[in-house]
Amino acid sequence: MGTVTYRHFDPWRPSPVREESRSQIVESHYFNVDRVAFESAQVGHFERYILHENNGDTVAVLAMTRDNKIPFVEQYRIPTHRWTLEIPAGHAMNPSERPLDIAIRKLRQEAGYEAEHYTQFGRFINTPSFSTQHTAMFLATGLTATDRSSIGPESPRSNVRLYDVEEAYQMVLNGVIVDAKSVIAVLRAHCGLQDVQQQ
C-alpha cells in the first residue's frame, strides 16, 4: 500500500458495511448498549456491540484560576482500579440540560468554583471504535471559590489539586495525567488559549 492519497479526506463517504439488525441489550441512565449485525463484502456477516450515549455530549471543563492554575480532581475509577487526576466533567441529568449548564454544574460540584466566563473550545469522539460518546470542552475563567459536593461512593475523599500549565504538561508527558479529556485539555492549554479567550 502506497503512502500517496489521491483524494481529499471525506468522513461522510459511503460505509463499507451494511447494517442488518440491531437489538438493545443494556439500558441505563447514561448509556445504552446495542448488539448490531453487519454484512461486509470482505468478511460476510459479523456482529459488534455499540455503546450509545444518552442526553447529548459529555462535558469537560478546563478551568483557569486568576493566578493561572488548573483545578484537577482526584477520582478513583473502578474499571481501571486506580486513582486519576481529571478536569471536572460529567453528563446531563436530563435531556433538557444544555452543555453549558453541565459545565457550570460540574465545575461547582467537583472543583468548587464558579466562573464568570465559559467558552467552548473543542469537541472530540471518545472511543469511535465502539461508542457514540462525544465530549464538548469548555474553558472557564474568572473563577471564584464556592462549596463543592461529594462526587460519589467511588471517591469518598477526593481532593482538588491546582497545577499551572507547565506542571500539568510535564505530568502528561510523565504519564501521571492519563485521562483522555484531561490530556487533550492540557495539551491545548500548553499550545496557548489566547484565541479561545478572545471569542
C-alpha positions in Angstrom: 0.0 0.0 0.0 1.4 3.4 -1.0 1.7 6.5 1.1 0.1 8.8 -1.6 -3.6 9.5 -1.3 -5.4 10.8 -4.4 -8.5 12.2 -2.8 -9.3 14.6 0.0 -10.4 13.0 3.3 -14.2 12.7 3.5 -15.5 11.5 6.8 -19.0 11.1 5.3 -18.3 8.9 2.3 -20.3 5.7 1.9 -20.0 3.0 4.5 -18.1 -0.3 3.6 -20.6 -2.3 5.7 -24.4 -2.7 5.7 -26.3 -2.9 9.0 -28.6 -5.9 9.1 -30.2 -5.9 12.5 -29.9 -4.2 15.9 -31.2 -5.1 19.4 -30.7 -3.2 22.7 -29.2 -5.4 25.4 -28.4 -2.8 28.1 -30.3 0.3 29.1 -29.0 2.8 31.7 -29.3 6.4 32.6 -26.0 7.5 30.9 -25.8 5.0 28.0 -27.5 2.0 26.2 -25.7 -0.9 24.5 -26.9 -2.4 21.2 -25.9 -5.7 19.6 -25.6 -4.9 15.9 -25.3 -7.3 13.0 -23.4 -6.2 9.8 -22.7 -7.5 6.4 -19.3 -6.9 4.7 -18.2 -7.7 1.2 -14.8 -8.8 2.6 -15.8 -11.0 5.6 -19.5 -11.5 5.3 -21.6 -11.5 8.5 -20.2 -10.1 11.7 -21.5 -8.5 15.0 -20.5 -5.6 17.1 -21.6 -4.1 20.4 -22.2 -0.3 20.3 -22.5 2.0 23.3 -24.9 4.9 22.7 -24.5 7.9 25.0 -27.8 9.4 26.2 -28.8 13.0 26.7 -26.1 14.5 24.5 -22.4 15.1 24.9 -20.3 14.6 27.9 -18.9 18.0 29.0 -15.4 18.7 30.3 -14.2 22.0 31.9 -10.7 23.4 31.6 -10.8 26.0 34.3 -8.1 28.6 34.9 -7.8 30.4 38.3 -6.9 34.0 38.5 -3.3 33.0 39.1 -3.3 30.7 36.1 -3.7 27.3 37.9 -5.8 24.4 36.6 -8.0 22.6 39.1 -7.7 18.8 38.8 -9.9 16.4 40.8 -8.6 13.2 42.3 -11.1 10.4 41.4 -11.0 6.7 41.9 -12.0 4.8 38.7 -13.4 1.4 39.3 -12.9 -0.1 35.8 -9.2 0.6 35.9 -8.7 0.2 39.7 -6.7 3.4 40.0 -6.9 7.0 41.1 -6.8 9.6 38.3 -6.3 13.4 38.1 -9.1 14.8 35.9 -10.5 18.1 34.9 -14.2 18.4 36.0 -16.6 16.6 33.7 -19.9 14.9 33.5 -23.2 14.1 31.8 -26.6 15.7 31.5 -29.0 14.9 34.3 -31.9 15.1 31.8 -32.5 15.7 28.1 -33.1 19.4 28.6 -29.8 20.2 30.4 -27.6 22.1 28.0 -23.8 21.6 27.7 -23.1 25.0 29.3 -25.4 24.1 32.2 -23.5 20.9 32.7 -20.2 22.8 32.6 -21.4 25.2 35.3 -22.7 22.4 37.5 -19.7 20.1 37.2 -17.2 22.9 37.9 -19.0 23.8 41.1 -19.7 20.2 42.2 -16.3 18.7 41.5 -13.8 21.5 41.7 -15.6 24.0 44.0 -15.5 27.0 41.6 -17.9 29.3 39.8 -16.8 31.1 36.7 -17.6 34.5 35.1 -16.9 33.3 31.5 -17.3 30.0 29.7 -16.2 29.4 26.1 -16.5 26.1 24.2 -13.1 25.4 22.5 -13.3 21.8 21.3 -15.3 18.6 20.8 -14.0 15.1 20.3 -15.1 11.5 19.9 -14.0 9.4 22.9 -13.9 5.9 21.6 -15.1 5.8 18.0 -14.5 2.1 17.7 -17.4 1.1 19.9 -19.2 4.3 21.2 -21.1 7.3 20.0 -19.8 9.3 23.0 -18.6 12.8 22.3 -17.1 15.3 24.8 -17.6 19.0 24.5 -14.8 21.1 26.1 -15.2 24.4 27.8 -12.7 27.0 29.0 -13.8 28.6 32.3 -12.2 31.8 33.5 -12.8 34.4 36.2 -13.1 31.8 39.0 -14.5 32.3 42.5 -14.2 29.5 45.1 -17.5 28.0 46.3 -18.7 24.9 48.2 -18.3 21.6 46.3 -20.3 18.5 46.6 -19.3 14.9 47.3 -18.5 13.1 44.0 -19.9 9.7 44.9 -19.0 6.4 46.6 -16.1 5.7 44.3 -14.2 8.8 45.6 -15.3 9.5 49.1 -12.3 11.7 49.9 -11.5 13.2 46.6 -9.2 16.3 46.6 -8.7 19.2 44.2 -5.1 19.9 43.2 -4.0 23.0 41.4 -1.2 23.0 38.8 0.0 25.6 36.4 0.0 24.7 32.7 3.7 23.7 32.6 3.4 21.5 35.6 0.3 19.8 34.1 2.1 19.4 30.8 5.0 17.6 32.5 2.5 15.3 34.3 1.0 14.4 30.9 4.5 13.7 29.5 5.4 11.6 32.5 2.2 9.6 32.5 0.8 11.0 35.7 -2.3 12.5 34.0 -3.7 9.8 31.7 -7.4 10.6 31.5 -8.0 11.5 27.8 -10.1 14.6 28.2 -7.6 16.0 30.7 -4.6 15.2 28.4 -6.4 16.9 25.5 -7.2 20.0 27.7 -3.6 20.3 29.0 -2.1 19.9 25.5 -4.5 22.6 24.2 -3.6 24.9 27.1 0.1 24.3 26.5 -0.3 25.4 22.9 -2.0 28.6 24.1 -5.5 29.7 24.8 -5.4 33.3 23.5 -7.7 32.6 20.6 -10.2 30.9 22.8 -10.2 33.8 25.4 -10.8 36.3 22.6 -14.0 34.7 21.4 
